[in-house]
Amino acid sequence: MDYWIDGYNLLFKIKSHMHSLHQSREELLNELKLHLIKSQMKATIIFDSAEENSGDFPSKKSLHPIEVIFSPAGMTADDYILEMLRTTISAKNTVIVTNDSHLAFSCRNSLARSYSIDDFLKLVFKEERKRHMSNYDFLEDPDHQFKESEENIQMFVKIFEDRLNRNQTGE
């Protein structure tokens, strides 16, 4: 199944606005990356184009298992998702993750399925539990190769901070 996530819809649903938009987006991507690795799922997350990412074509970067796409300049993420659905041959195998009812309805008209953000997160957490993966178990998976990168370092810092906070609060 291909999961295409309405990026800012997810961000504004689960992140507080204590940081800059860029920092909140990076934190979201790091958290999502960790949960997708643990659940052995992949996803594409589509954001409206930001000033630093705008151009005539979408900009893309890979944060395995996430593909991050910024829509082309002048096109919303919603419109880009709908355009991608019109050109894909696997719309029936695509799930659009959004709480935007208009986008969800339009996607279903294109034969794709839609999940609410809550339903998608429940699925991810369910897959994590099925695999009984702690925050470190995925490191032992021979199919995952980790390179020293800023993204991975930040991911491990988050794991460490989460564990430290749980130990301090007695969870």
C-alpha positions as CSV (number, residue, x, y, z in Angstrom):
1,M,0.0,0.0,0.0
2,D,1.3,3.5,-0.9
3,Y,0.6,6.1,1.8
4,W,0.6,9.7,0.7
5,I,0.4,12.1,3.7
6,D,-1.0,15.7,3.5
7,G,2.1,17.1,5.3
8,Y,0.9,20.3,6.9
9,N,-2.4,18.7,7.8
10,L,-0.5,16.1,9.8
11,L,1.9,18.7,11.3
12,F,-0.9,21.0,12.5
13,K,-2.8,18.0,13.9
14,I,0.0,16.6,16.1
15,K,2.6,19.3,16.7
16,S,2.3,22.3,18.9
17,H,3.5,25.6,17.4
18,M,6.3,26.2,19.9
19,H,9.0,26.3,17.2
20,S,9.4,27.8,13.8
21,L,7.6,26.0,11.0
22,H,10.8,24.7,9.6
23,Q,11.9,23.3,13.0
24,S,8.4,21.8,13.6
25,R,8.5,20.2,10.2
26,E,11.9,18.6,10.8
27,E,10.8,17.3,14.2
28,L,7.7,15.8,12.6
29,L,9.8,14.1,9.9
30,N,12.2,12.7,12.5
31,E,9.4,11.3,14.6
32,L,7.5,9.9,11.6
33,K,10.7,8.3,10.3
34,L,11.3,6.5,13.6
35,H,7.7,5.1,13.7
36,L,7.8,4.1,10.1
37,I,11.1,2.2,10.6
38,K,9.7,0.4,13.6
39,S,6.4,-0.5,11.8
40,Q,8.3,-1.4,8.6
41,M,6.1,0.9,6.6
42,K,6.9,3.5,4.0
43,A,5.2,6.8,3.2
44,T,5.4,9.9,1.0
45,I,4.7,13.2,2.7
46,I,3.7,16.2,0.6
47,F,4.0,19.7,1.8
48,D,3.0,23.0,0.2
49,S,6.0,24.5,-1.3
50,A,8.1,26.7,1.0
51,E,10.1,29.7,-0.2
52,E,13.4,27.7,0.0
53,N,11.8,24.7,-1.8
54,S,9.8,26.4,-4.5
55,G,10.4,25.9,-8.1
56,D,8.6,24.9,-11.4
57,F,8.9,21.3,-10.4
58,P,8.3,19.5,-7.1
59,S,11.4,19.2,-4.9
60,K,12.0,15.8,-3.4
61,K,14.3,14.3,-0.8
62,S,14.5,10.8,0.6
63,L,14.6,10.2,4.4
64,H,14.1,6.4,4.1
65,P,11.4,5.2,4.7
66,I,9.9,8.6,4.0
67,E,9.9,10.4,0.7
68,V,9.4,14.2,1.3
69,I,7.9,16.2,-1.6
70,F,7.3,20.0,-1.7
71,S,4.7,20.9,-4.3
72,P,5.8,23.1,-7.3
73,A,5.6,26.8,-6.8
74,G,2.0,28.1,-7.1
75,M,0.5,24.7,-6.5
76,T,-0.9,23.5,-3.1
77,A,0.0,20.1,-1.7
78,D,-3.7,19.2,-2.1
79,D,-3.7,20.0,-5.8
80,Y,-0.3,18.2,-6.3
81,I,-1.7,15.1,-4.6
82,L,-4.7,15.1,-6.9
83,E,-2.5,15.6,-9.9
84,M,-0.3,12.7,-8.9
85,L,-3.4,10.5,-8.4
86,R,-4.6,11.4,-12.0
87,T,-1.2,10.2,-13.4
88,T,-0.6,7.1,-11.3
89,I,-1.5,3.7,-12.5
90,S,-1.9,2.4,-8.9
91,A,-4.5,4.7,-7.4
92,K,-6.4,1.7,-6.0
93,N,-3.3,0.9,-4.0
94,T,-2.9,4.4,-2.7
95,V,-4.1,5.8,0.7
96,I,-4.3,9.5,1.1
97,V,-3.8,10.5,4.8
98,T,-5.6,13.7,5.6
99,N,-8.3,15.3,7.7
100,D,-9.3,17.6,4.9
101,S,-12.7,16.3,3.9
102,H,-12.7,17.9,0.4
103,L,-9.3,16.3,-0.4
104,A,-10.4,12.9,1.0
105,F,-13.6,13.0,-1.1
106,S,-11.7,14.0,-4.3
107,C,-9.2,11.2,-3.7
108,R,-12.0,8.6,-3.3
109,N,-13.4,9.8,-6.6
110,S,-10.0,8.9,-8.1
111,L,-10.3,5.4,-6.7
112,A,-7.8,6.0,-4.0
113,R,-8.7,5.4,-0.3
114,S,-8.4,8.0,2.4
115,Y,-7.6,7.6,6.1
116,S,-7.9,10.2,8.7
117,I,-4.7,11.2,10.4
118,D,-5.9,9.4,13.6
119,D,-6.6,6.2,11.6
120,F,-3.2,6.3,10.0
121,L,-1.4,6.8,13.3
122,K,-3.4,3.9,14.8
123,L,-2.3,1.7,11.9
124,V,1.4,2.7,12.3
125,F,1.3,2.0,16.1
126,K,-0.5,-1.3,15.6
127,E,2.2,-2.4,13.1
128,E,4.9,-1.3,15.7
129,R,3.2,-3.4,18.4
130,K,2.9,-6.4,16.1
131,R,6.6,-6.3,15.5
132,H,7.3,-5.8,19.3
133,M,9.9,-3.3,18.4
134,S,11.4,-1.1,21.1
135,N,13.2,2.1,20.2
136,Y,16.4,0.1,19.6
137,D,15.2,-3.2,18.2
138,F,15.1,-1.9,14.6
139,L,18.9,-1.4,14.8
140,E,19.4,-5.1,14.8
141,D,17.4,-5.6,11.6
142,P,19.9,-6.5,8.9
143,D,17.7,-5.0,6.2
144,H,18.1,-1.5,7.6
145,Q,21.4,0.3,6.9
146,F,22.1,3.4,8.9
147,K,24.6,6.0,7.8
148,E,26.0,8.7,10.0
149,S,23.9,11.7,9.0
150,E,22.4,14.7,10.7
151,E,18.9,13.1,10.4
152,N,20.0,9.9,12.0
153,I,21.9,11.6,14.8
154,Q,18.9,13.7,15.6
155,M,16.7,10.5,15.6
156,F,19.0,8.9,18.1
157,V,19.1,12.0,20.2
158,K,15.3,11.9,20.3
159,I,15.3,8.2,21.3
160,F,17.8,9.0,24.1
161,E,15.8,12.0,25.3
162,D,12.6,10.0,25.3
163,R,14.2,7.2,27.3
164,L,15.8,9.7,29.7
165,N,12.4,11.4,30.3
166,R,10.6,8.1,30.9
167,N,13.2,7.1,33.4
168,Q,13.0,10.4,35.2
169,T,9.2,10.3,35.4
170,G,9.2,6.6,36.4
171,E,7.2,5.4,33.4
